[in-house]
Amino acid sequence: MAAAAAPATLALHHDAARAAVPVTSIATCWLRAQESSKPPELQLISDPFAQRLCGEDPDLGWMESSPHPQAFWVDMMALRTRWLDDALVDVLGTTGAVLTQVVVLGAGLDARPWRLEALRGVAVFEVDFPEVLEAKVMLLEGCEPIATLQAVRANLAVDDWAAKLADAGFSRDKASVWLLEGLIGYLTSEELQELFKRIGGLAAPGSGLLATFTGEGSGHTTSMHRSMWASAPHVERFLSESGWEGQASTYMEVATRYGRTAHIPPESDWQYFLATARR
């Protein structure tokens, strides 16, 4: 028996919500949905909320103008998501400090507070534009997060988001985990320095950080990208100068780890870095 069509009011409600979300966030969800639609034995990730968040017919014009095929994009996002999932589980489970709070800067349509078991009962603070976080609430109406979720509505570039974070219950006296997925590339050098200065003032000893870094000449940047990275050591130097002891991995290293190298270009042609760090 075919499923009943959603009422027109619900469709309009959701479309209006998506209209407030950046294309990059919708695209990320669509790519996660593609990976999650594969047979379970072939999946790197399973995100049951991705399709609901991105909708049935998102704008994919960005991919048509890309030098990379769809298979690359699906694998790229599946690898990034899986690596960050595993790194988050690892930092929550192996650090000497008790980590009970996670901050997601530029959260977008990330559904980890709803789907990642390691976050069950953990205080998760999602920081992003008010319209983006409000859209996510609408799109996931009826779905309860398994994390203890706090929405921190702020523009990272201009608002005092640290004060809003404290108002939402974040404690700078407790160790925390900071997740920056797909954010750093859009910040200028000055904005990036200021961001890490603020994080440094909030992250207690024992805290962890997970972040992604766009490589120079990666061929998938947009006019909005501002910062690029030449190598894994370049990323590690930046983290060290910012007060973090970190290790960066190339995408090919990550792809090899998960057995998904077929559509990832060689490092001489394309670069992207994933980093984990501690204070």
N, C-alpha and C positions, 0 to 999 in steps of 0.2 A: 504493500500500500504506500503510495507516494506521500511524502511529508507535506503537510499543509503549508501554503505560501505564507510568509510573514505579512502581517497587516501593513498596508501602505504607510500608516502613521509611524510604525516601527522602522520601516526602511528609510523614511524621510528623517526620522530622529537620528538614526545611525549615520546617514550620509551627511547631515549637518555637522555631526560630531567630527567625522573624518575630515571635513573641509577645514577644520581648525588645526589639523595635524600636518607638520612638514612632510613633503614628499619623501624625504629620506627615511623617516620613521615608518611610513606606509610601506616603502620598498623593503625595508628590513623585515617587517612582518610577513610580507608576501614571500620572500625568500625562505624564511623559516617555515612557512606553511607548505612550500613546495617540498622541502626536505621531510617534513612531518607526514606528507601524504604518501611517501614511499613505503613498501612493505617493511614491517618492523625489523626484520633481520638486516635491512640495508640502511636503516636510519642511524645517523650520528646523534640526532636529537629528536625528541618528541615534544612538540609544543602544541597542545590541544587548543590553545587560545589564539594562535596566530591568524588562522583564517577568519575568525570572528572579528579580530581587530583590523585586518587589512581590507575586508570586504571581498565580494565576488569578482569585481571588475576594476581593480585599481589602475591608475595611469602608469604604464610601463614605458613611456616615451624615453625615459632616461636610459633604459637598457638598449633601445634601438640605436641610440647615438653612441653607445659604448664600444670600444674596440674589442671587448671581451664577449664571448657567447654566454647564453643563459646558464649553461652547465658550470661555467666558471663561477658565476655569481652565486648560484645555489651552493656549490661546494665551499666557496669562500665564507659565506655566512654560516653554514653548518659548522665549519671548522672553528670559526671565531666563537660561536655560541657554545659549542661543546667544550672548547678549551677554557673559556671563562667559567662555565658551569663547574668543571672539574677543579679549576684553580680556587673557586669560591668554596667548594666543599673542603678542599685541602686546607685553606687558610683558616677556615672556621674550626676544623678538626684537629690541627696539629700545632697551632701556636701555643706558647706557654701562657699567654694571657687568656682570660675568659672573654670571648668576643660575643657580645649580645646585641650589637647594633651595627647595621650596615647602611652606608650612605651611597645612593646611586645618583650621580650628578649627570644631568641631561638624560633623564630616565626614558623619555620617549614612550613607546608602546611596549617596553620590556615587560614580560609576564612572569619573570622569575618569582616574585612574591606569591604568585598563584600556583606555580607548577613545581618549584624546586624544593624537594623534601628537606634539604639541609637548612632551609629558611623557616621551617615550621616553628612558630613561637618566637622567632627572632625579630627584634624591632628593625624594620626597614624604612628608611627615610628616602622617599623619591623626590628629587628636586628638578623642577622643570617649569616652563611657562605655564601659567594658570590654565590657559585654554587647552593645552595638551593633556594635562592631568585630569581636567574635567571631562575631556573627550574620552579618556580611557575608562573613567568611572561609568559613563553612559554606555560605552561599547561592551563593557563587561558586567552590565547590570544583571543581578541575580547570581553572579559568581563571587564567592567569598575567598579572599586571599588566605593562604595558610600561614603567612607571616603576619606579624603585628605591624600593619602598614600605616605610615603617616605620609600624607601628601604635603610637600613644602612648595608652595606656589611662588616661584621667583624667577627673575631673569638673572642668570649668573653674571652677566656683563655689567649690570647697573644696580641691582638690588643688594641690600645687606642680607644675603641669604644665610650667612652664619648666624645672625640674630634670629632669623625665622626658624632655622634649624633648632636652635636652643629652645625657642618658644614651643616647638613641636615635641620636645622631650629629649632631644639629644644631649648627652653628657660628655663634655670634653675631658672629664676625669676618668672615663672608662675607655679601654681600648676599642677600636672600631675597625671596620673594613670599608674601604672606599673603592667604588667601581666607576670607572670612566670608560665607557664603551662607545667608540665612534664619536667622541667629543673633541679630543685634543687637536685633531687636524683642522678644526674650524676656528681655532683661537690664534690671535696674533701672538708674537713673542711676549709682548707686554702683558697681554691678558693671561697668558699661560703662567708667567712668573707670578702675577698677582693671585691667580687661582691656587697655585701650589703654596704660596705664602699663607693664604687663608687656611688651606687644608692642614699645613704644618702647625698652625696655631690651634687647631681643633683635634688633631689626631694624637692621642696619648701614647706613651711608650708601649710597644707591643702591638701597635696597630698594623694593618696590612693594606696594600693598595694593588689593584688590578687595573691595567690600562692598555689601550690600543694606540698604536702610532703609525701614521701613514708614511710610507717610504717615498723618497725622492724618485721622480720619474716613474711612478707606479702606474700611470696610464688610466687611473680610475678617479682622479681628482676632479673637482668641480671648481667653478669660479669662487665658491665659498671657502675652499680650503686655504688655510693660512700658514700652517707649520708642517714641514716635512722633515724626515729623518734619514740620514745617510746609511746607517748601519745599526746593528744591535749594540755595539760599544757606544755609539753616539747616544742612544736612548739611555743606556746605563750610566753614562757620565752625567746626563741631565738629572736623572733620579738622584744620583749621589750628591750633586750640587744642591738639590732641593731637600736634602736631609733624609733620603731613603736609600736603603741597601737593596738593590734590585738585580734581577736577571731578565734579559730580553731574549725572546726566541724569534727566529725568522719564520715566515709562513711555511716555507718548505720543510723546516724542521717539525713544525706542528702537523703538517699534512702527512709527513712520513710516519710520525707517531701514531696517527689514526688511520693509516692506510688509505688515504684519499688524495693521491698525488696527480692523478691523470689529467685534471683540468687546471692545475696550478702551474703558472709559468715559472721557468727557472729564475733564480734570484738576479741574474744578469739583466732580465727583462722586466721584472716586477718585484716590488718590495713592500712588505707590511710587517709590523712587529707587534708582538704581544708580550706584555711585561707583568711580572709580579714582584712586589717589593715589601719590605718590612721596615719599621722604625725601631 
